[in-house]
Amino acid sequence: MDKWKKNSSRTKVCKIKTSTILSLSLLLFVFFLTYYSLPTSRSTNSAAIIAGELPQCTARYKYRPDSLKWLPKDEKYMWFAPHSGFSNQVSEFKNALLIAGILNRTLIIPPIMDHHAVALGSCPKFRVKPAHELRSAVWDHINSLMKKSRYVSMADIIDLSGLISSSLVKVIDLRIFVSLWCGLDIRSSCSGSLCHSLAETIQAWGSYKKCGELLSGLIRNTPHCVYGVEEDCRTTVWTYQEEFDNTMDSFQPDDSLRMKKKINYSRKRRNIDKALGHGSKADHATVLLFGTLFTAPYKGSELYIDIHKGPKDERIGSLLEKTEFLLFAPEILNAGKEYARERIKEPFLCAQLRMLDGQFKNHWQTTFSALKDKLKNVQNQFQGKHKAVDIFLMTDLPESNWTGTYLGDLAADSRSYKLHVLNEKDDFVVNTSRKFITREYGFRSGVSQHFLKRLSTNGKYSPRVLPDILLYIEETICSCASVGFVGTVGSTIADNIEQMRKHNVCSLSLG
């Protein structure tokens, strides 16, 4: 009997201890859930976020932020993950415009990412980051750009006015979208009065962390909210209106790579409108999320997107034509032309020499050889004119490192050559940057006049950090080089300059 009572007492003590531990564990769980769910900005309705509910994803919601009412009803959006260098980002952006047009979605315009802040990997080697990881890395970098006041929209640099006025595609600036849809405080990313006005008008209620999880596709079980496209260039080549769907692509991983990487899948050609368009599972989502949208020809195929014509769709055919070549903003183009006219003054040669980045740092001899050959031809043309050849140099090799290189030889021969070099601290670049960034081209892109009238333009704001626009001005200057152009083989910057020269950008009359 005593033994039974003793065991009974122990059992009661154990039950009390277990109950206490469970209670403490529950309290700790509630504390951590509350702590990590709190929005980073001010909010009078933080309980909704704490509870793990998403007002932008739930139609019947006890608290519906006013900011969501600013967005057009039933509008559908598209987001992607820009990466690598600027020229690659522009290429991706063109593809994004095209796909948004095909799927009838409003494209969320990204900022310009720092050079190689986010890397994709290699499509030909079947070694790339999964789409959700790429989107997550992009969001982290965007968050950093915002907080450090270094945010520059792609539409600040690239002129989308003609494309938007044609109504072929709809766009919205990322800052506007996350302010309204995620309830974020975007003031640190603003460079002008319109952006500041929206930030002060909208009562922030959201969390950067939660918004990033949504736009990365990390939050699951939200079929009517977001849909993450996980198919990437290892498995898929997106097409449009092809007769046969889900067929094998001509480029596949070879047997040795299959064995080494344990690849058990094949690359297939898929109609993007059938897979992600009207009637598909993805069509129900408010936001469609892509990873990379970069593509390029490779071994008779395309790495990811093979859409070069819209044979049965006149609208998409027009969109393809208009996105083939996009101009810089007027202030950038005018600055480049002014530099050529007022600073260089004479007919000149442009040399774009990429020396330090990636594969190019190992091919100096080839890069210099092309310039030497070009200068021989130019000197033959100048023979008897007794004047130095003007050369605008666009290079990533600092002038302090020219000694002992072919550039050092050119700089030392002032009788034969007159070199012109621009840098980001030049007053010409700084003044242009200050002038154009407050125009808020990106923020205005795709926004209706009715929307803009709701915002104030009375405030006088100056950007805390001026954007680096040297590259874009340099490309424009090179488009004006009447004596000729020498570019680094394999450089996407050189390709863009060639496109600008092909489209006679320097001769365009801009307001």
C-alpha positions in Angstrom: 0.0 0.0 0.0 2.8 2.4 1.0 4.6 1.5 -2.2 1.5 2.2 -4.2 1.1 5.6 -2.5 4.7 6.4 -3.2 4.4 5.6 -6.9 1.2 7.5 -7.0 2.9 10.6 -5.6 5.8 10.3 -8.1 3.2 10.0 -10.9 1.5 13.2 -9.8 4.9 15.0 -9.6 5.8 13.8 -13.1 2.4 15.0 -14.4 2.9 18.4 -12.8 6.4 18.7 -14.3 5.2 17.6 -17.7 2.3 20.1 -17.6 4.7 22.9 -16.5 7.1 22.0 -19.3 4.3 21.9 -21.9 3.0 25.3 -20.7 6.5 26.9 -20.9 7.1 25.4 -24.3 3.7 26.8 -25.5 4.6 30.2 -24.1 8.0 30.2 -25.8 6.4 29.1 -29.1 3.9 32.0 -28.9 6.7 34.4 -28.0 8.9 33.4 -31.0 6.0 33.3 -33.4 5.0 36.8 -32.3 8.6 38.1 -32.4 9.5 36.8 -35.9 6.1 37.6 -37.4 6.1 41.3 -36.4 6.3 43.6 -39.4 9.5 45.7 -39.7 7.5 48.9 -40.3 4.7 50.7 -38.3 1.4 48.9 -38.1 -1.9 49.3 -36.2 -3.1 45.9 -37.3 0.0 43.8 -36.7 -2.1 41.0 -35.2 -3.2 39.9 -38.7 0.5 39.4 -39.6 1.3 37.8 -36.3 -1.4 35.2 -36.9 0.4 34.2 -40.0 -2.5 35.3 -42.3 -1.8 37.0 -45.6 -4.4 39.8 -46.4 -3.2 40.0 -50.0 -3.8 36.3 -50.4 -7.2 35.9 -48.7 -10.4 37.4 -50.1 -12.4 37.0 -46.9 -10.1 38.6 -44.4 -11.1 40.3 -41.2 -8.7 43.1 -41.9 -8.2 44.3 -45.5 -5.6 47.1 -45.7 -6.6 50.1 -47.7 -3.5 49.9 -49.8 -4.9 46.8 -51.6 -7.8 48.8 -52.8 -5.4 51.0 -54.8 -4.5 48.1 -57.1 -6.8 47.4 -60.0 -9.4 44.7 -59.2 -8.5 41.2 -60.5 -5.3 42.4 -62.1 -2.7 39.6 -62.5 1.1 40.2 -62.2 4.4 38.7 -63.2 7.8 38.8 -61.4 11.2 37.3 -62.3 14.7 37.1 -60.9 17.2 39.4 -62.8 20.9 38.5 -62.3 24.4 38.8 -63.6 25.6 42.0 -65.4 23.6 45.0 -66.7 23.4 43.8 -70.4 22.2 40.4 -69.3 19.6 42.0 -67.1 18.4 44.1 -70.1 18.2 40.9 -72.2 16.1 39.2 -69.4 13.9 42.3 -69.1 13.0 42.2 -72.8 12.1 38.5 -72.4 10.0 39.4 -69.4 8.1 42.1 -71.3 7.4 39.5 -74.1 6.2 36.8 -71.8 4.0 39.2 -69.7 2.4 40.3 -73.0 1.8 36.7 -74.0 0.3 35.7 -70.6 -1.6 39.0 -70.4 -0.1 39.9 -67.0 1.3 43.2 -65.7 5.1 43.0 -65.4 6.6 44.1 -62.1 9.6 46.2 -63.2 12.8 45.3 -61.2 15.6 47.5 -60.1 19.1 47.3 -61.7 21.1 44.8 -59.7 24.7 45.3 -58.9 27.1 43.7 -61.3 27.0 39.9 -60.6 25.4 40.5 -57.2 23.4 37.3 -58.1 24.7 34.6 -60.4 22.7 32.0 -62.2 25.3 29.4 -62.9 25.7 27.7 -66.3 22.7 26.5 -68.4 25.0 24.6 -70.9 26.6 22.7 -68.0 23.2 22.0 -66.4 24.4 23.7 -63.3 22.1 26.5 -62.2 20.4 27.8 -59.0 16.8 26.5 -58.6 14.3 29.2 -59.4 13.1 29.8 -55.8 16.7 30.2 -54.6 17.4 32.7 -57.3 14.3 34.7 -56.5 15.2 34.6 -52.8 18.8 35.9 -53.5 17.4 38.6 -55.7 15.0 39.8 -53.1 17.7 39.9 -50.5 19.8 42.2 -52.8 16.8 44.4 -53.6 16.1 44.7 -49.9 19.7 45.9 -49.5 19.4 48.4 -52.4 16.3 49.9 -50.8 17.7 50.2 -47.3 20.9 51.8 -48.6 19.0 54.3 -50.9 20.7 52.8 -54.0 17.5 51.7 -55.7 17.4 52.5 -59.5 14.6 51.1 -61.5 15.3 49.5 -64.9 12.7 51.9 -66.3 14.8 54.8 -64.9 17.5 53.9 -67.3 15.6 52.2 -70.2 13.0 54.3 -71.9 9.7 52.4 -71.9 7.4 55.3 -73.0 6.9 54.2 -76.5 6.2 50.6 -75.5 3.7 51.6 -72.8 1.9 54.0 -75.0 1.3 51.2 -77.5 -0.6 49.2 -74.9 1.1 46.0 -76.0 2.2 45.3 -72.4 1.3 46.5 -68.9 4.0 47.3 -66.3 4.2 48.5 -62.7 7.3 49.6 -60.6 8.3 47.1 -58.0 8.3 49.8 -55.3 4.6 50.7 -56.0 3.7 47.0 -56.1 5.3 46.0 -52.8 4.0 49.2 -51.1 0.4 48.4 -52.1 0.4 44.6 -52.2 2.8 43.9 -49.3 2.3 47.1 -47.3 6.0 48.0 -47.2 7.5 51.3 -46.2 9.5 52.2 -49.4 10.7 55.7 -48.4 14.4 54.7 -48.3 14.2 53.7 -52.0 12.7 57.0 -53.2 14.5 59.6 -55.2 11.7 62.0 -55.8 8.4 63.5 -54.5 6.0 61.1 -56.1 7.6 58.0 -54.5 7.8 59.8 -51.1 4.2 60.9 -51.4 3.0 57.3 -51.9 5.1 56.1 -49.0 3.6 58.8 -46.7 0.1 58.1 -48.0 0.1 54.4 -47.5 0.1 53.2 -43.9 2.7 50.4 -43.9 1.4 47.2 -42.5 3.7 44.5 -44.0 7.0 42.8 -43.4 10.0 42.7 -45.8 10.6 39.2 -44.7 7.1 37.9 -45.4 6.9 39.8 -48.7 10.2 38.3 -49.8 8.9 34.8 -48.9 5.9 35.4 -51.1 7.8 36.8 -54.1 10.4 34.0 -53.8 7.6 31.4 -53.8 8.7 30.0 -50.4 5.2 30.3 -48.9 3.1 27.3 -50.0 -0.6 26.5 -50.1 -1.5 29.9 -51.7 -2.8 28.7 -55.1 -4.8 31.9 -55.8 -2.0 34.1 -54.5 1.4 33.2 -56.1 2.5 30.5 -58.4 6.2 29.7 -58.7 7.5 28.5 -62.0 10.3 26.0 -61.0 11.0 24.8 -64.6 14.4 26.2 -65.6 16.9 25.9 -68.5 17.9 22.4 -67.5 14.5 20.9 -68.3 12.6 23.4 -70.4 12.6 25.5 -73.5 9.6 27.8 -73.6 8.0 28.3 -77.0 4.8 30.0 -78.3 2.2 28.6 -80.6 4.4 25.7 -81.7 2.4 22.9 -83.4 3.7 20.2 -81.1 3.9 20.6 -77.4 6.1 18.8 -74.8 8.5 17.4 -77.4 12.2 16.8 -77.0 14.6 19.7 -77.6 17.6 19.2 -79.9 20.1 20.1 -77.1 20.4 17.5 -74.3 22.9 16.6 -71.6 25.5 14.1 -73.0 26.0 10.7 -71.5 29.1 11.6 -69.5 27.3 14.5 -68.0 24.3 12.4 -67.2 26.5 9.9 -65.3 28.5 12.6 -63.6 25.6 14.8 -62.4 23.1 11.9 -62.1 20.7 13.6 -64.5 17.6 11.6 -65.1 15.5 14.2 -67.0 15.4 15.6 -70.5 15.0 19.1 -72.0 11.5 19.5 -73.5 10.0 22.2 -75.6 6.8 23.5 -74.0 4.2 26.0 -75.2 4.2 28.7 -72.5 0.7 29.9 -73.2 -0.7 26.3 -72.7 1.4 25.6 -69.6 1.0 29.0 -67.8 -1.7 30.8 -69.7 -5.5 30.9 -69.7 -7.1 27.8 -68.1 -3.9 26.5 -66.4 -3.3 26.1 -62.7 -0.9 29.1 -62.9 -3.6 31.3 -64.4 -5.4 31.4 -61.1 -2.5 33.1 -59.2 -2.4 36.8 -58.7 1.4 36.8 -59.1 3.3 34.4 -61.4 6.9 34.0 -60.4 9.7 33.0 -62.7 13.4 32.5 -61.9 15.8 33.4 -64.7 14.5 34.7 -68.0 17.9 34.8 -69.7 18.4 32.9 -72.9 20.8 32.7 -75.8 21.4 30.5 -78.9 23.4 27.4 -78.1 24.3 24.4 -80.2 21.3 24.8 -82.6 18.8 25.5 -79.8 18.0 28.2 -77.2 19.0 27.9 -73.6 15.6 28.7 -72.2 13.2 30.8 -74.4 12.7 30.2 -78.1 10.1 32.8 -79.1 11.3 34.9 -82.1 8.0 35.4 -83.9 4.2 35.4 -83.3 3.0 33.9 -86.6 -0.7 33.7 -85.5 -0.7 36.7 -83.2 -0.1 40.2 -84.7 0.0 41.8 -81.2 2.9 39.5 -80.0 4.6 40.1 -83.4 4.5 43.9 -82.7 5.7 43.4 -79.2 8.7 41.3 -80.4 9.6 44.1 -82.9 9.3 46.9 -80.3 11.4 45.0 -77.6 14.2 44.1 -80.0 16.0 47.3 -79.2 15.2 49.7 -76.3 16.7 53.1 -75.9 18.3 54.7 -72.8 16.4 57.6 -71.1 16.6 60.9 -73.0 18.9 62.5 -70.4 21.5 59.8 -70.8 21.4 59.8 -74.6 21.6 63.6 -74.7 24.6 63.6 -72.3 26.5 61.1 -74.4 25.9 63.1 -77.6 26.9 66.3 -75.8 30.1 64.8 -74.6 31.0 63.7 -78.1 30.1 67.1 -79.5 31.5 69.5 -76.8 34.4 67.5 -75.2 35.8 65.4 -78.0 34.7 67.8 -80.8 36.6 65.9 -83.6 35.7 62.7 -85.4 36.8 59.8 -83.1 37.3 56.1 -82.7 35.8 54.3 -79.7 37.6 51.4 -78.1 35.6 49.3 -75.6 38.2 47.2 -73.8 37.0 44.8 -71.1 40.1 43.6 -69.2 39.4 42.6 -65.7 36.1 40.7 -65.6 35.6 37.0 -65.9 37.0 35.3 -69.1 38.3 38.7 -70.4 41.2 39.0 -67.9 43.0 36.1 -69.6 42.7 37.5 -73.1 44.5 40.9 -73.1 46.6 40.1 -76.1 43.6 39.3 -78.2 41.8 42.4 -77.0 44.8 44.7 -77.7 45.5 43.0 -81.1 42.0 44.0 -82.4 42.6 47.7 -81.5 46.1 47.7 -83.0 44.7 46.4 -86.3 42.0 49.0 -86.3 44.4 51.8 -85.6 46.6 50.8 -88.5 43.7 51.2 -90.9 42.7 54.5 -89.3 46.2 55.9 -89.6 46.2 55.0 -93.3 43.0 57.1 -93.6 44.6 60.0 -91.7 47.9 59.9 -93.6 48.9 63.3 -94.8 46.5 65.1 -92.4 49.2 65.6 -89.8 46.7 65.2 -86.9 46.4 62.9 -83.9 43.7 60.2 -83.9 41.1 61.0 -81.2 40.2 57.8 -79.3 37.5 57.5 -76.6 38.5 54.7 -74.3 35.9 52.7 -72.4 37.7 50.3 -70.2 37.6 48.7 -66.7 41.4 48.8 -66.4 42.3 51.8 -64.1 44.6 54.4 -65.7 47.1 53.8 -62.9 47.6 50.3 -64.3 48.2 51.2 -67.9 52.0 51.3 -67.5 53.6 48.5 -69.4 50.5 47.8 -71.5 49.4 48.8 -75.0 47.2 51.5 -73.4 50.3 53.0 -71.7 52.0 53.1 -75.1 49.0 54.9 -76.7 48.9 57.4 -73.8 52.6 58.2 -74.1 52.4 58.8 -77.9 50.5 62.2 -77.7 51.6 63.2 -81.2 49.8 60.2 -82.8 46.9 59.7 -80.4 44.6 61.9 -78.2 42.9 59.8 -75.6 39.6 60.7 -73.9 38.5 58.9 -70.7 35.4 59.5 -68.6 35.0 58.5 -64.9 32.1 58.4 -62.5 33.4 61.4 -60.5 33.5 63.7 -63.5 31.1 66.7 -63.0 29.6 65.9 -66.4 28.5 62.4 -65.1 27.4 63.7 -61.7 25.3 66.5 -63.0 23.6 64.2 -65.5 22.9 61.7 -62.8 21.4 64.4 -60.5 19.3 65.7 -63.3 17.6 62.5 -64.5 17.1 60.5 -61.3 14.6 63.0 -59.9 12.4 62.6 -63.0 11.2 59.3 -61.5 10.7 57.6 -64.9 10.6 54.2 -63.3 8.1 55.2 -60.7 5.8 56.8 -63.3 6.0 53.8 -65.8 2.7 52.1 -66.4 0.9 54.3 -63.7 -2.3 56.0 -64.8 -2.7 59.7 -64.5 -5.6 59.1 -62.1 -3.2 57.3 -59.8 -0.5 60.0 -60.1 -3.1 62.8 -59.3 -3.6 61.1 -55.9 0.1 61.8 -55.1 1.7 65.1 -54.2 4.5 66.7 -56.1 5.0 69.6 -53.7 7.8 68.0 -51.7 11.4 68.7 -52.6 13.5 65.6 -52.2 17.1 65.0 -53.3 18.4 61.4 -53.6 20.8 60.5 -50.8 22.9 58.4 -53.2 23.3 59.3 -56.9 23.1 56.3 -59.3 26.2 55.2 -61.2 25.3 56.0 -64.9 28.8 56.0 -66.3 28.3 52.8 -68.3 25.2 54.1 -70.1 26.8 57.4 -71.0 29.9 55.7 -72.3 27.8 53.3 -74.5 26.1 56.4 -76.0 29.4 58.2 -76.6 30.6 55.1 -78.5 27.5 55.0 -80.6 28.6 58.5 -81.9 32.2 57.3 -82.9 32.2 58.2 -86.6 35.7 56.9 -87.2 34.7 53.4 -86.0 34.3 51.1 -83.1 36.4 48.3 -81.6 34.7 46.1 -79.0 35.9 43.2 -76.8 34.9 39.9 -78.4 32.3 38.1 -76.4 31.3 41.2 -74.4 27.6 41.9 -74.1 28.5 45.6 -73.7 30.1 45.6 -77.1 27.0 43.9 -78.5 24.8 46.6 -77.1 27.0 49.4 -78.6 26.9 47.7 -82.0 23.1 47.6 -81.7 23.0 51.3 -80.9 25.2 52.1 -83.9 23.1 49.9 -86.1 20.0 51.9 -85.1 21.7 55.3 -85.5 21.0 56.3 -81.9 23.5 59.2 -82.2 21.5 60.8 -85.0 18.2 60.7 -83.1 16.7 64.0 -82.1 15.6 64.0 -78.4 13.7 66.4 -76.3 
